[in-house]
Amino acid sequence: MTKNHHKRKGQKITQAQLRELGSKLVARHRNFYVYVIFGFLAAVINIACFLLFHNVWKIPVIYANTVAFIISNLASFFLINMASSFKMLISSMALFTNYVYSLFTELSV
């Protein structure tokens, strides 16, 4: 059985419904998207470091690959931590602004 509760025969999906479905999809899989992006960045950093070490600085393959692996993993670790701390910073700023807004609205009433 398939769930077909968003679109019935003869009905079109509105722009608002499409936006709501899209935002639910992004919210549901947010962690996956974050790890895909940072995993891709780690792979790019790994390749760039390896090419720099092996082709430019003429370091042997085993050492160039090892050092590039370590650098890319450290970069991925720090990027993910920065992203999570940035999310916490944004949420704490939102709480603070809501608090300040509530103070001003209570004073004006």
MIKE-881320 format. One record per atom (N, C-alpha, C, CB): residue number from 1; residue in three letters; x, y, z. Coordinates in Angstrom, 1 decimal, padded with zeros to 4 digits. Glycine has a CB too. Layout:
BEGIN
REC   i  aa     px     py     pz
REC NUM ALA      X      Y      Z
...
This chain:
BEGIN
REC   i  aa     px     py     pz
REC   1 MET  000.8 -001.2  000.0
REC   1 MET  000.0  000.0  000.0
REC   1 MET  000.9  001.2  000.0
REC   1 MET -000.9  000.0  001.2
REC   2 THR  000.6  002.2 -000.8
REC   2 THR  001.3  003.4 -000.9
REC   2 THR  000.5  004.5 -000.2
REC   2 THR  001.6  003.8 -002.3
REC   3 LYS  001.2  005.4  000.4
REC   3 LYS  000.6  006.6  001.1
REC   3 LYS  000.5  007.6  000.0
REC   3 LYS  001.4  007.0  002.3
REC   4 ASN -000.7  008.1 -000.3
REC   4 ASN -000.9  009.1 -001.3
REC   4 ASN -001.8  010.1 -000.7
REC   4 ASN -001.6  008.4 -002.6
REC   5 HIS -001.5  010.6  000.5
REC   5 HIS -002.3  011.6  001.2
REC   5 HIS -002.1  013.0  000.8
REC   5 HIS -002.2  011.5  002.6
REC   6 HIS -001.0  013.3  000.0
REC   6 HIS -000.7  014.7 -000.4
REC   6 HIS -001.3  015.0 -001.7
REC   6 HIS  000.8  014.9 -000.4
REC   7 LYS -001.5  014.0 -002.5
REC   7 LYS -002.0  014.3 -003.9
REC   7 LYS -003.1  013.3 -004.2
REC   7 LYS -000.9  014.3 -004.9
REC   8 ARG -004.3  013.7 -004.4
REC   8 ARG -005.4  012.9 -004.8
REC   8 ARG -005.6  013.1 -006.3
REC   8 ARG -006.7  013.2 -003.9
REC   9 LYS -006.3  012.2 -006.8
REC   9 LYS -006.6  012.3 -008.3
REC   9 LYS -007.3  013.6 -008.6
REC   9 LYS -007.5  011.1 -008.8
REC  10 GLY -006.8  014.3 -009.6
REC  10 GLY -007.4  015.5 -010.0
REC  10 GLY -006.9  016.7 -009.2
REC  10 GLY -008.8  015.4 -010.0
REC  11 GLN -006.2  016.6 -008.1
REC  11 GLN -005.7  017.7 -007.4
REC  11 GLN -004.2  018.0 -007.6
REC  11 GLN -006.0  017.5 -005.8
REC  12 LYS -003.9  019.3 -007.6
REC  12 LYS -002.5  019.6 -007.9
REC  12 LYS -001.9  020.0 -006.5
REC  12 LYS -002.4  020.8 -008.9
REC  13 ILE -000.6  019.8 -006.4
REC  13 ILE  000.1  020.2 -005.2
REC  13 ILE  000.4  021.7 -005.3
REC  13 ILE  001.4  019.4 -005.0
REC  14 THR  000.1  022.5 -004.3
REC  14 THR  000.3  023.9 -004.3
REC  14 THR  001.8  024.2 -004.0
REC  14 THR -000.6  024.6 -003.3
REC  15 GLN  002.2  025.4 -004.2
REC  15 GLN  003.6  025.8 -003.9
REC  15 GLN  003.9  025.7 -002.4
REC  15 GLN  003.9  027.2 -004.5
REC  16 ALA  002.9  026.1 -001.6
REC  16 ALA  003.1  026.1 -000.2
REC  16 ALA  003.2  024.6  000.3
REC  16 ALA  001.9  026.7  000.5
REC  17 GLN  002.4  023.7 -000.2
REC  17 GLN  002.6  022.3  000.1
REC  17 GLN  003.9  021.7 -000.3
REC  17 GLN  001.5  021.4 -000.5
REC  18 LEU  004.4  022.1 -001.4
REC  18 LEU  005.7  021.7 -001.9
REC  18 LEU  006.8  022.2 -001.0
REC  18 LEU  005.9  022.1 -003.4
REC  19 ARG  006.7  023.5 -000.6
REC  19 ARG  007.7  024.0  000.3
REC  19 ARG  007.7  023.3  001.6
REC  19 ARG  007.5  025.6  000.5
REC  20 GLU  006.5  023.0  002.1
REC  20 GLU  006.4  022.3  003.4
REC  20 GLU  007.0  020.9  003.4
REC  20 GLU  004.9  022.2  003.9
REC  21 LEU  006.7  020.2  002.3
REC  21 LEU  007.3  018.9  002.1
REC  21 LEU  008.9  019.0  002.0
REC  21 LEU  006.7  018.2  000.9
REC  22 GLY  009.3  020.0  001.2
REC  22 GLY  010.8  020.2  001.1
REC  22 GLY  011.5  020.5  002.4
REC  22 GLY  011.1  021.2  000.1
REC  23 SER  010.8  021.4  003.2
REC  23 SER  011.4  021.7  004.5
REC  23 SER  011.4  020.5  005.5
REC  23 SER  010.7  022.9  005.1
REC  24 LYS  010.4  019.7  005.4
REC  24 LYS  010.3  018.5  006.2
REC  24 LYS  011.4  017.5  005.8
REC  24 LYS  009.0  017.8  006.1
REC  25 LEU  011.7  017.4  004.5
REC  25 LEU  012.7  016.5  004.0
REC  25 LEU  014.1  017.0  004.4
REC  25 LEU  012.6  016.4  002.5
REC  26 VAL  014.3  018.2  004.3
REC  26 VAL  015.6  018.8  004.7
REC  26 VAL  015.8  018.6  006.2
REC  26 VAL  015.8  020.3  004.3
REC  27 ALA  014.8  018.9  007.0
REC  27 ALA  014.9  018.8  008.5
REC  27 ALA  015.1  017.4  008.9
REC  27 ALA  013.7  019.4  009.1
REC  28 ARG  014.5  016.4  008.2
REC  28 ARG  014.6  015.0  008.6
REC  28 ARG  016.0  014.5  008.3
REC  28 ARG  013.5  014.2  007.8
REC  29 HIS  016.6  014.9  007.2
REC  29 HIS  017.9  014.4  006.8
REC  29 HIS  019.0  015.4  006.9
REC  29 HIS  017.8  013.9  005.4
REC  30 ARG  018.9  016.4  007.8
REC  30 ARG  019.9  017.4  008.0
REC  30 ARG  021.3  016.8  008.3
REC  30 ARG  019.5  018.4  009.1
REC  31 ASN  021.4  015.9  009.2
REC  31 ASN  022.7  015.4  009.6
REC  31 ASN  023.3  014.6  008.4
REC  31 ASN  022.5  014.4  010.8
REC  32 PHE  022.5  014.0  007.6
REC  32 PHE  023.1  013.3  006.5
REC  32 PHE  023.7  014.3  005.5
REC  32 PHE  022.0  012.5  005.8
REC  33 TYR  023.0  015.4  005.2
REC  33 TYR  023.5  016.4  004.3
REC  33 TYR  024.8  017.1  004.9
REC  33 TYR  022.4  017.5  004.1
REC  34 VAL  024.8  017.3  006.2
REC  34 VAL  026.0  017.9  006.8
REC  34 VAL  027.2  017.0  006.6
REC  34 VAL  025.8  018.2  008.3
REC  35 TYR  027.0  015.7  006.9
REC  35 TYR  028.1  014.8  006.8
REC  35 TYR  028.5  014.5  005.3
REC  35 TYR  027.8  013.4  007.4
REC  36 VAL  027.6  014.6  004.4
REC  36 VAL  028.0  014.5  003.0
REC  36 VAL  028.8  015.7  002.5
REC  36 VAL  026.7  014.4  002.1
REC  37 ILE  028.4  016.9  002.9
REC  37 ILE  029.2  018.0  002.6
REC  37 ILE  030.6  018.0  003.2
REC  37 ILE  028.4  019.3  003.0
REC  38 PHE  030.7  017.7  004.5
REC  38 PHE  032.0  017.7  005.1
REC  38 PHE  032.8  016.5  004.7
REC  38 PHE  031.8  017.8  006.6
REC  39 GLY  032.2  015.4  004.3
REC  39 GLY  032.9  014.3  003.8
REC  39 GLY  033.5  014.6  002.5
REC  39 GLY  032.0  013.1  003.7
REC  40 PHE  032.8  015.3  001.6
REC  40 PHE  033.3  015.7  000.3
REC  40 PHE  034.4  016.7  000.5
REC  40 PHE  032.2  016.4 -000.5
REC  41 LEU  034.3  017.7  001.4
REC  41 LEU  035.4  018.6  001.7
REC  41 LEU  036.6  017.9  002.2
REC  41 LEU  035.0  019.7  002.7
REC  42 ALA  036.5  016.9  003.1
REC  42 ALA  037.6  016.1  003.5
REC  42 ALA  038.3  015.4  002.4
REC  42 ALA  037.1  015.1  004.6
REC  43 ALA  037.5  014.8  001.5
REC  43 ALA  038.1  014.1  000.3
REC  43 ALA  038.9  015.1 -000.6
REC  43 ALA  037.0  013.4 -000.5
REC  44 VAL  038.3  016.3 -000.8
REC  44 VAL  039.0  017.3 -001.6
REC  44 VAL  040.3  017.7 -000.9
REC  44 VAL  038.1  018.5 -001.8
REC  45 ILE  040.3  017.9  000.4
REC  45 ILE  041.5  018.3  001.2
REC  45 ILE  042.5  017.2  001.1
REC  45 ILE  041.1  018.6  002.6
REC  46 ASN  042.1  015.9  001.2
REC  46 ASN  043.0  014.8  001.2
REC  46 ASN  043.7  014.7 -000.2
REC  46 ASN  042.2  013.5  001.4
REC  47 ILE  042.9  014.9 -001.3
REC  47 ILE  043.5  014.8 -002.6
REC  47 ILE  044.5  016.0 -002.8
REC  47 ILE  042.4  014.8 -003.7
REC  48 ALA  044.1  017.2 -002.4
REC  48 ALA  044.9  018.4 -002.6
REC  48 ALA  046.2  018.2 -001.8
REC  48 ALA  044.2  019.6 -002.2
REC  49 CYS  046.1  017.8 -000.6
REC  49 CYS  047.4  017.6  000.2
REC  49 CYS  048.3  016.5 -000.3
REC  49 CYS  047.0  017.2  001.7
REC  50 PHE  047.7  015.4 -000.8
REC  50 PHE  048.5  014.3 -001.4
REC  50 PHE  049.2  014.8 -002.6
REC  50 PHE  047.6  013.1 -001.7
REC  51 LEU  048.5  015.6 -003.5
REC  51 LEU  049.1  016.1 -004.7
REC  51 LEU  050.2  017.1 -004.4
REC  51 LEU  048.1  016.7 -005.6
REC  52 LEU  050.0  017.9 -003.4
REC  52 LEU  051.0  018.8 -003.0
REC  52 LEU  052.3  018.1 -002.4
REC  52 LEU  050.5  019.8 -001.9
REC  53 PHE  052.0  017.2 -001.5
REC  53 PHE  053.2  016.5 -000.9
REC  53 PHE  053.9  015.6 -001.9
REC  53 PHE  052.7  015.6  000.3
REC  54 HIS  053.2  014.9 -002.7
REC  54 HIS  053.8  013.9 -003.6
REC  54 HIS  054.4  014.5 -004.9
REC  54 HIS  052.9  012.8 -003.9
REC  55 ASN  053.6  015.3 -005.5
REC  55 ASN  054.0  015.9 -006.8
REC  55 ASN  054.9  017.1 -006.7
REC  55 ASN  052.8  016.2 -007.7
REC  56 VAL  054.6  018.0 -005.8
REC  56 VAL  055.3  019.2 -005.7
REC  56 VAL  056.6  019.1 -004.8
REC  56 VAL  054.4  020.3 -005.1
REC  57 TRP  056.4  018.5 -003.6
REC  57 TRP  057.5  018.4 -002.6
REC  57 TRP  058.2  017.0 -002.8
REC  57 TRP  057.0  018.5 -001.2
REC  58 LYS  057.8  016.2 -003.7
REC  58 LYS  058.4  014.9 -004.0
REC  58 LYS  058.6  014.0 -002.7
REC  58 LYS  059.8  015.1 -004.6
REC  59 ILE  057.6  014.0 -001.9
REC  59 ILE  057.6  013.1 -000.7
REC  59 ILE  057.1  011.7 -001.2
REC  59 ILE  056.7  013.6  000.5
REC  60 PRO  057.7  010.6 -000.7
REC  60 PRO  057.3  009.3 -001.1
REC  60 PRO  055.8  009.0 -000.9
REC  60 PRO  058.1  008.2 -000.4
REC  61 VAL  055.2  008.2 -001.7
REC  61 VAL  053.7  008.0 -001.7
REC  61 VAL  053.2  007.6 -000.3
REC  61 VAL  053.4  006.9 -002.7
REC  62 ILE  053.8  006.7  000.4
REC  62 ILE  053.3  006.2  001.6
REC  62 ILE  053.2  007.3  002.7
REC  62 ILE  054.1  005.0  002.2
REC  63 TYR  054.3  008.2  002.7
REC  63 TYR  054.3  009.3  003.7
REC  63 TYR  053.3  010.4  003.3
REC  63 TYR  055.7  009.8  003.8
REC  64 ALA  053.3  010.7  002.0
REC  64 ALA  052.4  011.7  001.5
REC  64 ALA  050.9  011.4  001.7
REC  64 ALA  052.6  012.0  000.0
REC  65 ASN  050.6  010.1  001.5
REC  65 ASN  049.2  009.6  001.7
REC  65 ASN  048.9  009.6  003.2
REC  65 ASN  049.1  008.2  001.1
REC  66 THR  049.8  009.2  004.0
REC  66 THR  049.5  009.2  005.5
REC  66 THR  049.3  010.6  006.0
REC  66 THR  050.7  008.5  006.2
REC  67 VAL  050.2  011.5  005.7
REC  67 VAL  050.1  012.9  006.2
REC  67 VAL  048.8  013.5  005.6
REC  67 VAL  051.3  013.7  005.8
REC  68 ALA  048.5  013.3  004.3
REC  68 ALA  047.3  013.9  003.7
REC  68 ALA  046.0  013.3  004.4
REC  68 ALA  047.2  013.6  002.2
REC  69 PHE  046.1  012.0  004.8
REC  69 PHE  044.9  011.4  005.5
REC  69 PHE  044.7  012.0  006.9
REC  69 PHE  045.2  009.9  005.6
REC  70 ILE  045.8  012.2  007.6
REC  70 ILE  045.7  012.8  008.9
REC  70 ILE  045.2  014.3  008.8
REC  70 ILE  047.1  012.8  009.6
REC  71 ILE  045.7  015.1  007.9
REC  71 ILE  045.3  016.5  007.7
REC  71 ILE  043.8  016.5  007.4
REC  71 ILE  046.2  017.2  006.7
REC  72 SER  043.4  015.7  006.4
REC  72 SER  042.0  015.7  006.0
REC  72 SER  041.1  015.3  007.1
REC  72 SER  041.8  014.9  004.8
REC  73 ASN  041.4  014.3  007.9
REC  73 ASN  040.6  013.9  009.1
REC  73 ASN  040.5  015.0  010.1
REC  73 ASN  041.1  012.6  009.7
REC  74 LEU  041.7  015.6  010.4
REC  74 LEU  041.6  016.8  011.4
REC  74 LEU  040.8  017.9  010.9
REC  74 LEU  043.1  017.2  011.6
REC  75 ALA  040.9  018.2  009.6
REC  75 ALA  040.1  019.3  009.0
REC  75 ALA  038.6  019.0  009.1
REC  75 ALA  040.5  019.6  007.5
REC  76 SER  038.3  017.7  008.8
REC  76 SER  036.9  017.3  008.8
REC  76 SER  036.4  017.4  010.3
REC  76 SER  036.7  015.9  008.3
REC  77 PHE  037.2  017.0  011.2
REC  77 PHE  036.8  017.1  012.6
REC  77 PHE  036.5  018.5  013.1
REC  77 PHE  037.9  016.4  013.5
REC  78 PHE  037.4  019.4  012.7
REC  78 PHE  037.3  020.8  013.1
REC  78 PHE  036.1  021.5  012.4
REC  78 PHE  038.6  021.5  012.9
REC  79 LEU  035.9  021.1  011.1
REC  79 LEU  034.8  021.7  010.4
REC  79 LEU  033.5  021.3  010.9
REC  79 LEU  034.9  021.4  008.9
REC  80 ILE  033.3  020.0  011.3
REC  80 ILE  032.1  019.6  011.8
REC  80 ILE  031.9  020.2  013.2
REC  80 ILE  032.1  018.0  012.0
REC  81 ASN  032.9  020.3  014.0
REC  81 ASN  032.8  021.0  015.3
REC  81 ASN  032.4  022.4  015.2
REC  81 ASN  034.0  020.8  016.1
REC  82 MET  033.0  023.1  014.2
REC  82 MET  032.7  024.5  014.0
REC  82 MET  031.2  024.7  013.5
REC  82 MET  033.6  025.1  012.9
REC  83 ALA  030.7  023.7  012.7
REC  83 ALA  029.4  023.8  012.2
REC  83 ALA  028.4  023.6  013.4
REC  83 ALA  029.1  022.7  011.1
REC  84 SER  028.7  022.6  014.2
REC  84 SER  027.8  022.4  015.4
REC  84 SER  027.8  023.5  016.4
REC  84 SER  028.1  021.1  016.1
REC  85 SER  029.0  024.1  016.6
REC  85 SER  029.1  025.2  017.5
REC  85 SER  028.4  026.5  016.9
REC  85 SER  030.5  025.5  017.9
REC  86 PHE  028.5  026.6  015.6
REC  86 PHE  027.8  027.7  014.9
REC  86 PHE  026.3  027.6  015.1
REC  86 PHE  028.2  027.8  013.4
REC  87 LYS  025.8  026.3  014.9
REC  87 LYS  024.4  026.1  015.1
REC  87 LYS  024.0  026.4  016.5
REC  87 LYS  024.0  024.6  014.8
REC  88 MET  024.8  026.1  017.5
REC  88 MET  024.5  026.4  018.9
REC  88 MET  024.5  027.9  019.1
REC  88 MET  025.5  025.7  019.9
REC  89 LEU  025.5  028.6  018.5
REC  89 LEU  025.6  030.0  018.6
REC  89 LEU  024.3  030.7  018.0
REC  89 LEU  026.8  030.5  017.9
REC  90 ILE  023.9  030.3  016.9
REC  90 ILE  022.7  030.8  016.3
REC  90 ILE  021.5  030.6  017.1
REC  90 ILE  022.4  030.2  014.9
REC  91 SER  021.3  029.4  017.7
REC  91 SER  020.1  029.1  018.5
REC  91 SER  020.2  029.9  019.8
REC  91 SER  020.1  027.6  018.9
REC  92 SER  021.4  030.1  020.4
REC  92 SER  021.5  030.9  021.6
REC  92 SER  021.2  032.4  021.3
REC  92 SER  022.9  030.8  022.3
REC  93 MET  021.7  032.9  020.1
REC  93 MET  021.3  034.3  019.8
REC  93 MET  019.9  034.4  019.5
REC  93 MET  022.1  034.6  018.5
REC  94 ALA  019.2  033.4  019.0
REC  94 ALA  017.8  033.5  018.8
REC  94 ALA  017.0  033.5  020.1
REC  94 ALA  017.3  032.3  018.0
REC  95 LEU  017.5  032.7  021.1
REC  95 LEU  016.9  032.8  022.4
REC  95 LEU  017.1  034.1  023.1
REC  95 LEU  017.5  031.7  023.3
REC  96 PHE  018.3  034.7  022.9
REC  96 PHE  018.5  036.0  023.5
REC  96 PHE  017.7  037.1  022.9
REC  96 PHE  020.0  036.3  023.3
REC  97 THR  017.6  037.1  021.6
REC  97 THR  016.8  038.1  020.9
REC  97 THR  015.3  038.0  021.3
REC  97 THR  016.9  038.0  019.4
REC  98 ASN  014.8  036.7  021.4
REC  98 ASN  013.4  036.5  021.8
REC  98 ASN  013.2  037.1  023.2
REC  98 ASN  013.0  035.0  021.8
REC  99 TYR  014.2  036.9  024.1
REC  99 TYR  014.1  037.4  025.5
REC  99 TYR  014.1  038.9  025.5
REC  99 TYR  015.3  036.8  026.3
REC 100 VAL  015.0  039.5  024.7
REC 100 VAL  015.0  041.0  024.7
REC 100 VAL  013.7  041.5  024.1
REC 100 VAL  016.2  041.5  023.8
REC 101 TYR  013.2  040.8  023.0
REC 101 TYR  011.9  041.3  022.4
REC 101 TYR  010.8  041.1  023.4
REC 101 TYR  011.6  040.4  021.2
REC 102 SER  010.8  040.1  024.2
REC 102 SER  009.7  039.9  025.2
REC 102 SER  009.8  041.0  026.3
REC 102 SER  009.8  038.5  025.9
REC 103 LEU  011.0  041.4  026.7
REC 103 LEU  011.2  042.5  027.7
REC 103 LEU  010.6  043.8  027.1
REC 103 LEU  012.7  042.7  028.0
REC 104 PHE  010.9  044.1  025.9
REC 104 PHE  010.4  045.3  025.3
REC 104 PHE  008.8  045.3  025.1
REC 104 PHE  011.0  045.7  024.0
REC 105 THR  008.3  044.2  024.7
REC 105 THR  006.9  044.1  024.5
REC 105 THR  006.1  044.1  025.9
REC 105 THR  006.5  042.8  023.8
REC 106 GLU  006.7  043.6  026.9
REC 106 GLU  006.1  043.7  028.2
REC 106 GLU  006.1  045.1  028.8
REC 106 GLU  006.8  042.7  029.2
REC 107 LEU  007.2  045.8  028.5
REC 107 LEU  007.3  047.2  028.9
REC 107 LEU  006.3  048.1  028.2
REC 107 LEU  008.7  047.7  028.7
REC 108 SER  006.0  047.9  027.0
REC 108 SER  005.2  048.8  026.2
REC 108 SER  003.7  048.5  026.5
REC 108 SER  005.5  048.6  024.7
REC 109 VAL  003.4  047.4  027.1
REC 109 VAL  001.9  047.1  027.4
REC 109 VAL  001.4  047.7  028.6
REC 109 VAL  001.8  045.6  027.5
